[in-house]
Amino acid sequence: MLKQATNQNLEYLEDILNQLNDDQFSRSLEILSKSTIGMHVRHILEFYTCLINAVKRNDVVDYDSRVRDTSLESSTLNCLNTIQNISEFLDGVNEDIDMKLRVNYALASNKEGDETITINTSLHRELQYNIEHAVHHLAIIKIGIRSLEDSFNLDENFGVAASTIRNKNACAQ
């Protein structure tokens, strides 16, 4: 189920990446507080990549310390290649594994004391987190896409949580 939900989100991304040109993708949009669609796509992909790298290195997941690859903000092709890498990784996931997650919610650097904590997690829990994180950013991406002058084909469930889709379907019956 986690693979299926992740793949669905990645398919939504692929679909829109195949419709956008790099100018549209990297255009600063007022409605997104001057950020770009590419920035939100990069953000989604980097979280998955960060998780994958932690699994491959048998290391702690630390989303705050992820590598920020700004080339993903301007190149739909780079994003499509990254999605392919994520999909290939998911194909090899057959079981859950125990992991550690490093987090820090301090708003300022604290040189005196370390406010970072490490908590127990698992690959499945982090995939679940990344699914919800992706849906949130897909919803923002949808707002940006709709603000562009061009028309795009978006799946009606693009950027909508599974629970919302189920509820909407139940109400329609």
Backbone torsions as a table, in degrees:
resi	resn	phi	psi	omega
1	MET	NA	-40.3	178.9
2	LEU	-65.2	-40.6	177.5
3	LYS	-63.0	-43.9	-178.0
4	GLN	-62.3	-45.2	-179.8
5	ALA	-66.2	-41.3	177.7
6	THR	-63.2	-46.5	-179.8
7	ASN	-62.6	-35.8	177.9
8	GLN	-62.3	-45.8	178.2
9	ASN	-62.2	-41.2	179.3
10	LEU	-66.5	-35.0	176.6
11	GLU	-66.3	-39.0	175.4
12	TYR	-59.1	-44.4	179.1
13	LEU	-62.9	-47.4	179.6
14	GLU	-56.9	-43.4	-178.1
15	ASP	-59.0	-47.5	-177.6
16	ILE	-74.1	-34.3	177.7
17	LEU	-62.9	-32.4	178.2
18	ASN	-75.5	-12.9	178.7
19	GLN	-99.0	-26.4	-177.1
20	LEU	-88.0	143.8	168.3
21	ASN	-91.9	167.1	-174.8
22	ASP	-63.0	-29.5	177.3
23	ASP	-66.6	-47.7	178.5
24	GLN	-62.1	-40.4	-177.4
25	PHE	-63.6	-36.3	-175.0
26	SER	-106.5	10.4	-178.8
27	ARG	-76.8	129.6	174.9
28	SER	-67.2	127.7	-176.4
29	LEU	-116.9	125.6	179.9
30	GLU	-55.8	-42.3	-176.5
31	ILE	-65.5	-19.1	176.6
32	LEU	-104.1	29.9	-178.6
33	SER	54.5	39.2	178.0
34	LYS	71.8	8.3	172.4
35	SER	-82.5	179.6	-176.6
36	THR	-120.7	162.2	173.2
37	ILE	-59.8	-41.3	179.8
38	GLY	-58.4	-36.8	178.6
39	MET	-62.8	-39.3	-179.7
40	HIS	-73.2	-37.3	175.8
41	VAL	-64.1	-46.5	177.8
42	ARG	-54.3	-46.2	-177.1
43	HIS	-59.6	-45.4	177.5
44	ILE	-59.6	-51.7	-174.5
45	LEU	-64.9	-36.6	-180.0
46	GLU	-66.1	-34.7	178.1
47	PHE	-65.0	-44.3	176.6
48	TYR	-62.8	-44.2	-179.7
49	THR	-63.0	-40.2	177.9
50	CYS	-60.2	-45.3	178.3
51	LEU	-62.6	-46.5	-179.6
52	ILE	-59.8	-45.2	179.7
53	ASN	-62.1	-39.4	178.3
54	ALA	-64.2	-40.6	178.7
55	VAL	-64.3	-46.5	-177.7
56	LYS	-64.1	-33.4	-179.8
57	ARG	-91.9	-1.7	-174.6
58	ASN	53.3	50.3	-172.1
59	ASP	-122.1	175.1	176.7
60	VAL	-73.7	139.7	173.4
61	VAL	-82.1	127.7	178.6
62	ASP	-140.0	91.1	-176.7
63	TYR	-63.3	-29.7	179.2
64	ASP	-65.8	-29.8	-177.4
65	SER	-98.6	16.8	-178.2
66	ARG	-65.4	156.5	175.0
67	VAL	-75.8	128.0	178.6
68	ARG	-98.7	106.9	-175.6
69	ASP	-98.0	94.1	-175.6
70	THR	-67.4	-14.0	175.9
71	SER	-65.0	-22.9	178.0
72	LEU	-72.1	-16.2	-179.7
73	GLU	-80.8	-16.5	-172.6
74	SER	-123.9	-6.4	-176.3
75	SER	-128.1	110.4	176.8
76	THR	-64.3	-32.2	179.1
77	LEU	-64.5	-43.5	176.8
78	ASN	-59.8	-39.8	179.1
79	CYS	-65.7	-43.3	178.7
80	LEU	-61.6	-39.4	177.0
81	ASN	-65.3	-39.4	178.7
82	THR	-66.2	-40.3	176.5
83	ILE	-60.4	-41.0	178.0
84	GLN	-60.4	-42.5	178.7
85	ASN	-63.8	-40.8	178.6
86	ILE	-64.5	-43.9	179.4
87	SER	-61.7	-41.2	178.4
88	GLU	-63.7	-39.9	176.5
89	PHE	-61.7	-46.7	-178.3
90	LEU	-60.9	-35.4	178.2
91	ASP	-58.3	-30.0	-178.7
92	GLY	-89.7	-3.6	-179.6
93	VAL	-82.8	114.5	-179.3
94	ASN	-118.4	-15.1	-179.5
95	GLU	-150.6	162.5	178.0
96	ASP	-78.3	150.8	173.8
97	ILE	-133.3	146.7	176.2
98	ASP	-72.2	141.1	-179.5
99	MET	-143.4	174.3	173.0
100	LYS	-120.9	145.8	178.5
101	LEU	-123.0	127.6	177.5
102	ARG	-99.9	128.0	-180.0
103	VAL	-134.9	154.5	176.7
104	ASN	-150.8	115.6	-178.3
105	TYR	-105.2	11.5	176.2
106	ALA	-65.8	142.6	-179.2
107	LEU	-86.2	-18.0	179.4
108	ALA	-130.3	156.2	175.2
109	SER	-66.4	136.1	179.7
110	ASN	-121.8	95.5	-177.6
111	LYS	-68.6	-29.3	-177.3
112	GLU	-68.6	-49.9	-176.5
113	GLY	-131.4	144.2	179.9
114	ASP	-83.6	119.7	179.6
115	GLU	-97.6	11.9	178.0
116	THR	-82.6	136.8	174.9
117	ILE	-123.7	155.8	176.8
118	THR	-119.6	129.0	-177.7
119	ILE	-124.7	158.3	177.5
120	ASN	-75.1	141.6	176.6
121	THR	-152.5	-168.0	176.9
122	SER	-149.8	166.1	178.4
123	LEU	-59.4	-45.1	-179.1
124	HIS	-63.4	-40.1	179.0
125	ARG	-64.1	-39.3	179.9
126	GLU	-73.3	-32.9	173.3
127	LEU	-64.3	-40.8	178.2
128	GLN	-61.9	-43.1	177.7
129	TYR	-60.6	-45.1	-179.0
130	ASN	-65.4	-32.7	176.1
131	ILE	-62.5	-50.3	-179.1
132	GLU	-64.6	-39.8	178.0
133	HIS	-61.7	-43.3	180.0
134	ALA	-64.6	-43.5	179.6
135	VAL	-58.5	-43.2	178.9
136	HIS	-57.9	-47.7	-178.9
137	HIS	-74.0	-29.9	174.4
138	LEU	-62.6	-38.0	177.6
139	ALA	-63.1	-39.5	177.2
140	ILE	-67.8	-41.9	177.7
141	ILE	-59.5	-40.6	178.8
142	LYS	-59.0	-41.4	177.6
143	ILE	-60.7	-44.9	179.1
144	GLY	-63.5	-43.0	-179.4
145	ILE	-62.8	-42.5	-178.8
146	ARG	-68.1	-19.1	178.8
147	SER	-82.9	-14.3	178.5
148	LEU	-73.7	152.6	-176.3
149	GLU	-68.7	-27.9	-175.5
150	ASP	-79.4	162.1	175.4
151	SER	-100.5	139.8	-178.3
152	PHE	-128.0	150.0	175.1
153	ASN	-91.7	110.4	177.7
154	LEU	-113.9	134.0	172.0
155	ASP	-59.6	140.8	-177.9
156	GLU	-61.3	-20.8	-179.6
157	ASN	-97.5	5.5	177.7
158	PHE	-59.9	119.6	177.7
159	GLY	76.5	21.7	179.1
160	VAL	-118.2	132.8	-179.2
161	ALA	-67.1	147.6	-179.8
162	ALA	-56.4	-40.5	-179.4
163	SER	-64.6	-34.9	177.6
164	THR	-68.4	-41.2	178.4
165	ILE	-62.8	-46.0	178.5
166	ARG	-60.4	-43.5	-179.1
167	ASN	-64.7	-43.1	179.6
168	LYS	-62.1	-41.6	179.4
169	ASN	-66.8	-39.0	179.3
170	ALA	-66.0	-40.0	179.6
171	CYS	-68.4	-29.8	-178.4
172	ALA	-73.9	-18.5	-177.8
173	GLN	-87.7	NA	NA
